């Protein structure tokens, strides 16, 4: 990575030198076009040359911005405008206490039948997994269980859940956050078979 950063720095320095040269040439052409002692034809040529140089300058300036952006990303390990890198966000904000596929299988094999669910029941969850999930879900209120199963088991969006239950999306979001915390806390206290 250090070699890549040094190459980018070298290219950035060269590109800035090109940009500086273009800016100097644009100033020269603009001063020529403002010179009243020259004929109209020569001033028109200078204006056209300055316009073409300005287009080149904008392209080279975009190269400089892209190189600076890339260097910042390589040095910090995150996008320059991000407060926190996505790798940290995924770890802290996207963590789920249960495997999503396990929750979907649990959902398909469980009772009670909710009015919003039209799927048939399956029995594909092992008894030990079912016991762990049941114990973890006992930490939740009845409404939180319903919302949690709709989200994690049936994969409904927060908006769809809110629509089906007649509540706001923020309420759904709050319930899911609370449920995740309660389940994560409950899982820590569940004894595992075969663990000393």
N, C-alpha and C positions, 0 to 999 in steps of 0.2 A: 504494500500500500504506500510506503514511503517513496518508492520509485515512481509510482503513478502520480503522487502529489507533486514531486519535484518536476516531473514532465509537464504537468498542468501549470505549475508556477512559471516555468520557462516559456511555455506557449502564451500564457497570460501576459508576461512581460513583453514578448515580441509583438503580440497583438495590440497592446497599449501603445507601443512605439509606432506601429502602423497607423493607429487612430490619431496619435498626435501629429504625425506627418500629414495626414489627410486634413486635419483641422487647420494646419498652417497653410496648406495649398488653397483651402477654401477662403481663408482670410485674404490671401494674395489676390485671388480671382475677384473677390468682392471689392477690394480696394481698386483694382483695375476697372471694374464696371462702374465705380463711383467717380472715376477720374474724368472730368469734363473736357480735358484737353484732347482726349482721344476721340476718334471718329465713332459714329453710332454703330458701325459694323463691328469694330473691335470690342466695344463695350457689350454688344449683344453676344458675341462669341464668349466673352469672359463670364457673362451671366449664365449662359448655357453650360459652360465648363463648371461653374460653381454649383449648378443644379445637379449635374452628374456626379460631382465629388460629394455632394451632400447625401445622395442616395448611397454611394459607397460607404460614407461615414456612418450612416444609420445601420448598414449591414455589419460593419466591423464593430460598432458599439454593441450590437446584439450578441456578437461573439464574446466580447469582453464580459457582458452580463452573464452569459451562459457559463463561461469559464469560472467566474467568481462564485456563481451559485454552486457549481460542481465542487469547487475547492472547499467551500463552506460545508457542504454535505459530507465530503470525505473527512474533513477535520473533526466534525462534531458527531458524525454518525446519525444525523437526522436532517430533515429538511430545514432550511434556514428560517422559514416562517413558523415551523412547529414549535410549540412549547416543550413537547415531550415526544420522543421517538415512538413510532408505531409499535416497535418491539416491546416497549414498556407498556404501552396502552393495551396491547393484546393480553399481556400477563395480568394486569390489574383490573381492566374494565371488561374483558371478555371471558373471564374465567367462569366455568360452569362446574358445579359440584358433581354432576353426573354426566356420563357419556350420553350425548344426544340420541344415539341409536337405541341405547338401553331404555331411555325414557320413552321413546316412541313405542318400543315393544311392550313396555310396562303399561303404557296408556291403552294399547290395543287389547291387553289381556285383563284389564281391571273393570270392576264395577265401581260405582254406579254409572248408569247410562245417563248422560246429559242430553238435554233437548237439542243442543247445537251439534251433536256428534252423530253422524249417520253411518259410521264404520262398523264392521262386524268385529267381534271380539276374537282375539288370538290367545294362544297359550304358549308363548315362546320365551318367557323369562324364567330363568332357573329359580328354584325356591330360595336359595341363599340371596340372590340379587333382589328378589321380590321382598324378602324380609328386611333387607337393608333399606330399600326404598320406602317400604311401609313405615319403618321406624323413623326414618328421616322426615317423612311427610307428616308424622304425628306432631311435629313441632309447629306446623302451620295451622292457621284457621281454616274453616271450611271454604271460605271464599278464596283464600290464598291458594289452597289446593286446586280449586277449579281453574283459577287463572294460570297457575303454574303448569297444570296438565294441558291446558289449551295452548300455552306458548311452547313448552318444551316437548310435550308429547305429540301434539297435533300440528305443531309448527305454524300456528296462526300468528299473524302480525299483531302488534299492540293495537293498531287501529281496528283490525277485525275483531279482536277480543272486546275492545271497548264498545264496538257497535253491537255485538251479540249480547253483551251484558247490560247495555244501556248506561255505561259509566264513561268518564273521560279517559283519554289515553294517558294522561298524567297519573291518574289513579292506578291504571294497569301497570305503568312503569314503576310506580312506587311499590305496589304489591309484589312485583317480580323481584325488585331489588331486596325488599325485606325477606322474601321467600328464599332467595339465594343465600343471604346471610344466615338465616335460621338453619337452612339445610346444611350449609358448610360447617356450622357450629355443631349441629347434631351428628354429622358424619364422624367428626373427631371422637365423639364419645361412644360410638357404636363398637362393640367388641367384634373382632374379626376371627373367623375360624382358622385354626392352624397358626395363629400368631401368639408367641409367648409373652 
